[in-house]
Amino acid sequence: MCTGLKLACKDGSVVAGRTAEFGVDLDLRILFVPAGVELTAALGDKPGMSWTTKHAAVGIGAFDSPSVVDGFNDAGLTIGGFYFSQYAEYLSLSDADPATSMNAIDFSGWALGTCANIAELREAVTKITIADIAVPGWGDGAPPFHWIAYDLDGSAVVIEPRGGSLVVTDNPIGAMSNAPDFDFHLKNLGNYLNIQPVNVDSSDAFGTHLVSSSQGTGALGLPGDGTSASRFVRAAYYSASHKAPDNAVDGAQEVFHLLNMFDIPIGSVQAVAGKVHAAEWTLATCARDPKAGEYYWRTYGDQTIRKVSLPALVAKNTKIVRIGAGPSTGDFTPVEDTTAELA
């Protein structure tokens, strides 16, 4: 259960952000991968395709993988992986050529390391495949993913594995969620054409003149549940109706405010498989400013917003480095006692 959106700023910068939900702790790490690193995808216990990174990248990874699952690179390309359960159609391992195949978790890191923009990514995905194979930490089967990518100007595409190939679709909304496929989400927006931020103060629709007794009537009917379809509609609405921030620093703060609307508290969304009860929750939330090269994040257990600077990391590191993103459970957010100011 992940939700993404973008926010255009008055200075021309575009800040995109997302939540990251899962039913188990993914041991999230903040990860820096420099240019010039040789990497090889893992296909089980055998090697898959290899590549050398042309671009440095920063973002969030999971477990001890060297792949950035969500982040951006020094050319300004942003990419994020989103769960695509029951819809991801990877190439069977028996049909996959190891020289051109990778697992699903390696895709984001490969894209950021080798592509400068969406145009290059469009071409590159025609030459690779994602094999249907499990990845340590992600369960028994291949982790089902689709991806959203942004250019510096906010242009976006969605990449989805269909029939063993990767299909690229323009995303004029800039929002993202989970299954069904992206075509469904675009068409589903047509069911909410009445949604608007401006209040409806009165109406004669019922044969008599009625006056609203509350604010928010313009968006009456906006879906508030946790399904992927509903979250996509809300993400599209909140980002489109939001006042443009002056700059990316303000934009990052506003993206966190918008993504507050998608926070999943532990226990509110549960799945049951046999005797196993799994509760999803928002492990982390991030905002990305690729123009300035700053990656912001916070975790469920510590709501303090932190950031790292890609230009500074490029200047100081020539190897892959990682730190823990922070606690994904518990309550470690600093609390400031201001009693003395009142006393």
C-alpha positions in Angstrom: 0.0 0.0 0.0 2.1 2.9 -1.3 0.9 6.3 -2.5 2.8 8.8 -4.6 2.2 12.4 -5.9 4.1 15.4 -7.2 3.9 19.2 -6.5 5.0 21.9 -8.9 6.6 25.0 -7.3 6.7 28.6 -8.5 10.4 28.6 -9.0 10.1 25.8 -11.6 11.2 22.9 -9.4 9.0 19.9 -8.9 9.0 17.9 -5.6 7.6 14.4 -5.7 7.0 12.2 -2.7 5.5 8.9 -1.6 4.6 6.7 1.4 6.0 3.2 1.7 3.7 0.6 3.4 4.3 -3.0 4.0 3.2 -5.8 6.3 6.7 -6.6 7.6 9.7 -4.5 8.5 11.9 -4.0 5.4 14.9 -2.7 7.4 14.9 0.4 5.3 18.3 2.1 4.6 19.3 5.4 3.2 21.6 4.4 0.3 24.1 6.2 -1.8 25.5 4.6 -4.9 28.3 6.5 -6.8 29.0 6.5 -10.5 31.5 4.0 -11.8 30.4 1.1 -9.6 30.1 -2.3 -11.3 26.9 -4.2 -10.2 25.4 -7.5 -11.1 21.8 -8.5 -10.7 21.0 -11.7 -8.7 18.8 -14.4 -10.3 18.6 -16.7 -7.3 22.0 -18.2 -6.7 23.1 -17.3 -10.3 24.2 -14.0 -11.7 22.1 -12.0 -14.0 23.0 -9.0 -16.1 25.8 -6.6 -15.1 26.2 -2.9 -15.6 28.5 0.0 -14.5 26.7 3.0 -13.1 27.0 6.2 -15.1 25.1 8.3 -12.6 25.3 8.6 -8.8 22.0 8.0 -7.0 20.6 8.4 -3.5 17.4 7.2 -1.9 15.9 4.3 0.1 16.9 0.7 -0.2 15.7 -2.4 1.7 17.7 -4.9 3.7 21.3 -5.0 2.6 20.6 -4.7 -1.1 22.8 -2.3 -3.1 19.8 -1.1 -5.1 18.0 2.1 -4.5 14.3 1.2 -4.6 13.1 4.8 -4.4 15.3 7.8 -5.2 16.9 10.0 -7.8 20.2 10.4 -9.6 22.7 13.2 -10.4 21.0 13.9 -13.8 17.6 14.5 -12.1 15.8 11.3 -13.0 13.5 10.1 -10.2 12.1 6.6 -9.8 10.0 4.7 -7.2 8.9 1.2 -7.0 5.3 0.4 -6.0 3.7 -2.9 -5.1 1.7 -4.4 -8.0 0.2 -7.5 -6.5 -1.5 -10.0 -8.8 -0.8 -7.9 -11.9 3.0 -8.0 -12.4 3.8 -10.3 -15.3 7.5 -11.1 -15.4 9.4 -13.2 -17.8 9.7 -16.8 -16.6 13.1 -17.7 -15.4 13.5 -20.5 -17.9 13.0 -18.0 -20.8 15.1 -15.2 -19.3 18.5 -14.5 -20.8 20.9 -13.9 -17.8 22.8 -11.4 -19.8 19.8 -9.1 -20.1 17.7 -10.0 -17.1 17.4 -8.8 -13.5 15.1 -9.3 -10.5 12.4 -6.8 -9.6 14.3 -5.2 -6.7 17.3 -4.3 -9.0 15.2 -2.4 -11.5 15.1 1.0 -9.8 18.8 1.0 -9.0 19.7 -0.1 -12.6 17.5 2.7 -14.1 19.0 5.4 -11.8 22.5 4.2 -12.4 22.3 4.0 -16.2 19.7 6.5 -17.4 19.7 10.3 -17.3 16.1 10.9 -18.2 12.8 9.3 -19.2 13.8 9.3 -22.9 16.8 7.2 -22.2 14.8 5.0 -19.8 12.1 4.4 -22.5 14.8 3.0 -24.8 16.7 1.1 -22.2 13.7 -1.0 -20.9 13.2 -2.5 -24.4 16.6 -4.2 -24.0 16.1 -5.8 -20.6 13.7 -8.2 -18.9 12.7 -8.8 -15.3 12.8 -12.5 -14.3 10.1 -14.1 -12.3 12.2 -15.0 -9.3 12.1 -14.5 -5.5 14.3 -12.0 -3.8 15.6 -12.6 -0.2 13.4 -10.8 2.4 10.5 -10.2 0.0 8.6 -13.5 0.4 8.5 -16.7 -1.5 7.6 -15.5 -4.9 8.9 -12.7 -7.1 8.1 -9.3 -5.5 5.4 -7.7 -7.7 6.3 -4.2 -8.7 5.5 -1.4 -11.1 7.4 1.9 -11.2 6.9 5.6 -11.6 9.6 7.8 -13.1 9.9 11.6 -13.2 12.0 14.0 -15.2 13.3 17.3 -13.6 10.3 19.2 -15.2 7.8 16.8 -13.5 7.0 14.8 -16.6 6.2 11.3 -15.5 5.7 7.8 -16.9 4.7 4.5 -15.4 6.6 1.3 -16.2 4.6 -2.0 -15.8 5.6 -5.6 -16.4 3.0 -7.1 -18.7 3.3 -10.4 -20.5 7.0 -10.6 -19.7 7.8 -7.1 -21.2 8.0 -3.7 -19.7 5.3 -1.3 -20.9 5.9 2.5 -20.5 2.8 4.7 -20.2 2.7 8.5 -19.9 1.4 9.7 -16.6 -0.1 13.2 -16.9 -1.3 13.2 -13.3 2.0 12.4 -11.5 0.1 10.3 -8.9 0.8 6.7 -8.2 -0.5 3.8 -6.2 -0.8 0.1 -6.5 -2.9 -2.5 -8.5 -4.9 -2.4 -10.7 -2.8 -1.2 -13.6 -2.3 2.4 -14.4 -4.8 2.5 -17.2 -7.5 1.6 -14.7 -6.6 4.5 -12.4 -6.7 7.1 -15.2 -10.1 5.9 -16.3 -11.4 5.7 -12.8 -10.7 9.5 -12.3 -13.6 10.0 -14.7 -15.9 8.9 -11.9 -15.0 11.9 -9.8 -15.4 14.8 -12.2 -17.6 16.6 -9.7 -14.8 16.9 -7.1 -13.5 20.4 -6.6 -11.8 22.4 -3.8 -14.4 25.3 -4.0 -17.4 24.9 -1.6 -20.9 24.4 -2.8 -22.7 26.9 -0.6 -26.3 26.2 -1.6 -28.4 24.2 -4.1 -32.0 23.8 -5.3 -31.4 20.2 -6.4 -34.0 18.8 -4.0 -36.8 21.1 -5.1 -36.2 23.6 -2.3 -33.3 26.0 -1.5 -30.8 24.4 0.8 -27.8 25.9 2.4 -24.6 24.0 3.3 -23.8 23.8 7.0 -20.2 22.7 6.6 -17.0 23.5 4.7 -15.6 21.0 2.2 -18.8 20.4 0.2 -16.9 20.8 -3.1 -15.0 17.6 -2.5 -18.0 15.7 -1.1 -17.7 12.1 -2.3 -13.9 12.1 -2.4 -13.1 8.5 -1.4 -11.4 8.1 2.0 -10.7 4.4 2.3 -7.3 2.7 2.0 -7.8 0.9 -1.3 -5.4 1.7 -4.1 -8.1 3.1 -6.4 -9.3 5.5 -3.7 -5.8 6.6 -2.7 -4.9 7.4 -6.3 -8.0 9.6 -6.6 -7.1 11.5 -3.4 -3.4 11.9 -4.5 -4.5 13.3 -7.8 -6.9 15.7 -6.2 -4.7 16.9 -3.4 -1.7 17.6 -5.6 -3.8 19.3 -8.3 -5.7 21.5 -6.0 -2.8 22.5 -3.8 -1.4 26.1 -4.0 2.0 26.1 -5.6 4.8 26.6 -3.0 7.4 29.3 -3.7 10.3 26.9 -3.9 11.4 23.3 -3.5 12.2 23.7 0.2 8.7 24.8 0.9 7.5 22.2 -1.5 9.1 19.4 0.4 7.3 20.5 3.6 4.0 20.6 1.7 4.5 17.2 0.2 4.8 15.8 3.7 1.5 17.5 4.7 -0.2 16.0 1.6 1.1 12.6 2.4 -0.2 12.8 5.9 -3.6 12.1 4.3 -2.3 8.6 3.4 -0.7 7.5 6.7 -1.6 4.0 7.6 -1.6 3.4 11.4 -0.7 -0.1 12.6 -3.9 -2.2 12.8 -6.1 -0.2 10.5 -5.4 -2.4 7.4 -5.0 -6.1 8.0 -4.7 -9.2 5.8 -5.4 -12.7 6.9 -3.8 -15.7 5.2 -4.6 -18.9 7.1 -3.6 -18.4 10.7 -1.3 -15.5 9.8 -2.5 -11.9 10.5 -0.5 -9.2 8.8 -1.1 -5.5 9.5 0.3 -3.0 7.0 1.6 0.3 8.1 3.5 3.3 6.8 7.1 2.4 7.3 8.4 5.6 5.8 7.4 8.7 3.9 9.8 10.6 1.6 10.0 13.8 -0.5 12.5 14.2 -3.3 14.0 17.4 -4.7 16.2 16.2 -7.6 17.0 19.8 -8.8 18.8 20.6 -5.6 19.7 17.0 -5.0 18.1 16.7 -1.6 16.3 13.5 -0.4 13.9 14.0 2.6 12.4 11.2 4.7 10.8 10.3 8.0 9.8 6.9 9.5 6.8 5.7 11.4 8.7 5.5 14.6 10.4 8.9 14.3 8.4 11.6 12.5 11.4 14.0 12.5 12.1 15.0 8.8 15.7 14.2 7.8 17.5 14.8 4.5 20.7 14.0 2.7 22.4 15.9 -0.1 23.4 14.0 -3.2 26.0 16.6 -4.4 27.7 16.5 -1.0 27.7 12.7 -1.1 29.2 12.7 -4.6 32.0 15.0 -3.4 32.9 12.8 -0.4 32.2 9.1 -1.4 33.5 6.8 -4.0 31.9 3.6 -2.6 28.4 2.5 -1.8 27.4 3.7 1.7 24.2 3.2 3.7 22.7 4.2 7.0 19.5 3.0 8.8 16.5 5.1 7.8 15.2 5.1 11.4 12.7 3.1 13.5 9.8 1.7 11.6 7.8 1.1 14.7 7.6 2.6 18.2 7.4 6.2 19.2 10.8 7.9 19.0 9.7 11.3 17.7 11.4 14.0 19.9 8.9 15.8 22.1 9.9 19.3 23.3 8.7 20.2 26.8 7.8 24.0 26.8 6.3 24.1 30.2 9.0 26.4 31.4 7.9 29.1 28.9 4.5 29.1 30.4 5.8 29.0 34.0 
